[in-house]
Structure formats: structure tokens, C-alpha cells
């Protein structure tokens, strides 16, 4: 009997509070529509090289690339700097490839977001919830060599803002 109690005490959780993952509510139809709309507006802004249009959809906390945070002010500055990694990765395939191409596999070469969107075929947009008030938008193209674009969004003050997915400060993120 004592052995049973010892085994029971040894196997039970160390704390009386057992952490139970918070149940996620699925994204509402409205949230999905808003995310799709923001993704389409970002795409249009990228195709037009509309820096202010892009900035409208970036939260005041800025962007994250891998584990590095870039403030909104840094992002704004990089978008206006035609030599920054962010600017090149969004708009200038030739220069982005020269600078960073060796870091990408040949089956998925370093191309700008603008080139991805201007040449995309059979484009699909997938929306998935990561956590409450966080979502991931994945944009796929059937064109060979087009690696899917993944953008993370956070809902702040009722608006979806992109937080991750753009290349900032370096040649790659992820």
C-alpha cells in the first residue's frame, strides 16, 4: 500500500494547478475576410511600390525577422532606403538576388515580393489562426520557383496588422 501511494505521488503533477491549453476560437468569417482584404491591399501596395500603403498595414510595434524586432521607425526608414534588405526584398529582384542569392536554394531563388506577385499563377490565399488575435496568411503560386509567402498578423485595436513575413535587416528570415 505504501508503495502504491509513493508511486501515485511520484506520477501526479508537481502542482495542483495543471496547465490546460486555452481553447482557441476559430477565426470568424469577418476576421477571415478582413485578413484576406489586408493581404490583397498589401499585395497591391507592393506591386505599385506604394510605401505608405505598406506602412498602413504594419503595426506600431514594427516587424520581426527571425527573432529580431525592428521598430516601426526602422521599418519606415528601410522602406525609403533603396539599398536596404527590406526594400530590395520587396521591390528589386535583380539587386536582391546579387546581394542574397547565394543563401537561397536554386529551386527557390531569391526574388522580390513584387516579382512573386506580378508573375504568380493560380494564386491561393490560406488563412489560419496561430493564437487568439494572431493569424497566418499563406500565399501560394503554382509557378515553379515561387516559394509560398507567409505573413503573420496580429489584431490590434480591431485591425489586423502584419508583424512578420518580410525580410528586414538581413538576407533571410526564418
N, C-alpha and C positions, 0 to 999 in steps of 0.2 A: 504494500500500500504506500509506504513512504517513497519507494522508487517511482511509483506512478505519479505522485504529487511532484516529485523533483523533475521528472520528465515533462509533466504538464507545465510547470513554472518555467522550465527552460525553453519550451516551444512557444509559449504565448508571447505576444508582442511586448516589447520592453516598456511600452507606455500604455496607459489605459485609453489614451486617445489614439485611435487608429486612423491614419490619414486616408480619406476616401477622395478619389479624384472628383473635382467639381464636374457635374454633368453639363456638357455644352448644349446650348440650344442651337439647333441648326439655323443657318443664315435665313432670314426671311426673304421672301420674293423681292421686297422693296430693297433690302440690302444687296441682293444679287444684282438687281437692275442698276442700282447706284454704282456698284463696283464695275460692272460692265461699261457703264457710261463714262466713269472716270478713266478706265483703261482706254476706251476709244478716244477720249479727249487728249490723253497723254500721247497716244499714237499720232493723232492729228497734229499736235504741237511739235512732236519730234519730226514729222515729215515736213513741216513748214519752218523748222528751226526756230520756233517761237519760244524763246527762253522764258518770257513772262508766263506764257501758257503752261509751261512745265512747272515753274515755281508755284503756280496756283494750287498744284496738287501735291506739293511736298509740305509735310508738317513743319511747324516751327521748331521742332527738335532736330530737323535736318534728316540726313540719311546715314545708314550704316552700311559698311562694306566689310565683309568678314566680321571681325569683332571690333572694328574701329568706327567710332562715331565721328561724323562730320556735321558741324553746326549748319544751320540754315544759311548763315552768312558765308561760311566756307563754300557751300554748295552754290550759292548765288555767284560768288567770285569765280569759282571754277567754270560755271556755265558761260561766263563772259570772257574767260581766258581760252582763246582758240588753240592753246598748246597744252591745256590740262587733259589728264586722262579722261575725266568726265566728258568734256566737250568732244574729244576725239571719238570716244566710245559711242557717243550718241549720234554724231553727225559726219565724221570723216573717216571712212573705211581705209583709204589709202595710207594716211598717216598713222592711224591706229594700228594697222597691220605692220607697218615698218617698225613702230615702237614696240609692239607687244606680240606680234605674230608668232614668234618662236616659242611662246608659252602656251600656245593652243595646239591641239592635235590637228593633223591635216584633214581629218574627216569633218571637223568643226572649226574652220578658220576664224580668226579674229575679224569680225565685220561689225560695222556700226549698227545701232538700232535703226537708223534711218534706212540703211540698205536692207536690213531684215524686213522692215515693213513695206518698203517700196517694191520688193521682189517676192514677198510672201504669196503663196498659193494655198488654197483650201485652208485658210486660216481658221483656227478654232480658239475660243477663249474658254478656259475652265476656271471655275471659282470654287475654292474650298476654304472652310473655316479652319484656322490654326488654333485659336483660343477665342474666348469671348472678346468681341471688339477687335479681333485680328483676323485677317484673311489673306489667302494667297491667290494671285491671279496668274495663270499659266497660259501663255500664248504660243501656239504651235503653228508651224508651217510645214507643208509637205515637201518643200524644196530641199533637195539633198544639201547637206552642209549647214542647214539652219537649225542651230541648237535652240530648244524652247526657251523663251524669255519667261522668267519668274519674278514677279513683283510682290512684295509683302506690303500690306496695307493695315493701318490702324484707324479705327473710328474715333475721332477727336471732336468733341462738341457737335456731334451729329453728322460730321463729314468724314468721308474716307480719304485718308492721305497716304501716299506712298512713303515707305520708310526704308525699303531695302530692295535691291534688284538692279540698281545702276552701278556702274564701275566708277569708283571715286578714289583718287589718290594713288592708285596703283594699276597694274595691267589686268588684274583679275580679282574677283570676289568669290568667296565660297569655300 
